[in-house]
Amino acid sequence: MNIVELKSVGSVIDMDDLVVFPMMENGEADFTMGVTTDEVTDEWMSSLSVRDTEKMNMILKSTI
């Protein structure tokens, strides 16, 4: 796994599989609750900070 933290939405993304996982209160990722980037909601995407949006764009462009 190649994990990048997306603090603004309390999540991490696995750059290898493009799966997003929520972070628990203790700061650990919950690797049992993942969804693919195709499944995240528009609301989730619009909640990303500018910095996290840049991270997501870089990750998604690198897979094309």
C-alpha positions in Angstrom: 0.0 0.0 0.0 1.1 3.5 -0.8 -1.0 5.7 1.5 -1.5 9.4 1.3 -3.5 11.2 4.1 -6.3 13.6 3.2 -6.8 15.4 6.5 -9.5 17.7 5.3 -11.9 14.8 4.9 -10.5 12.5 7.6 -9.4 9.9 5.1 -6.5 8.2 3.5 -6.1 7.0 -0.1 -4.2 4.0 -1.3 -2.4 5.3 -4.4 -1.8 1.8 -5.8 -5.5 0.7 -5.8 -7.3 4.1 -5.7 -9.2 3.1 -2.6 -10.2 5.7 0.0 -10.4 4.6 3.7 -11.8 6.6 6.6 -9.6 7.5 9.5 -10.7 6.5 13.0 -10.7 8.8 16.0 -7.3 7.4 17.0 -5.8 8.5 13.7 -5.5 5.0 12.3 -7.0 4.2 8.9 -9.9 1.8 8.9 -8.8 -0.6 6.2 -12.1 -2.5 6.4 -14.2 0.3 5.1 -12.7 1.3 1.8 -14.4 2.7 -1.3 -12.9 3.3 -4.8 -12.4 6.8 -6.0 -15.3 6.2 -8.4 -17.6 5.6 -5.4 -16.8 8.8 -3.4 -19.6 11.3 -3.3 -19.6 14.8 -4.8 -20.1 16.1 -1.3 -16.9 14.3 -0.2 -15.0 15.7 -3.2 -16.2 19.3 -2.5 -15.1 18.9 1.1 -11.4 18.4 0.1 -9.2 21.3 1.0 -7.2 23.0 -1.8 -4.1 21.1 -0.8 -5.9 17.7 -0.6 -7.6 18.5 -4.0 -4.2 19.0 -5.5 -3.1 15.6 -4.0 -6.1 13.9 -5.4 -5.6 15.4 -8.8 -2.0 14.3 -8.9 -2.9 10.8 -7.8 -5.7 10.5 -10.3 -3.6 11.9 -13.2 -0.7 9.5 -12.4 -3.1 6.5 -13.2 -4.1 7.7 -16.6 
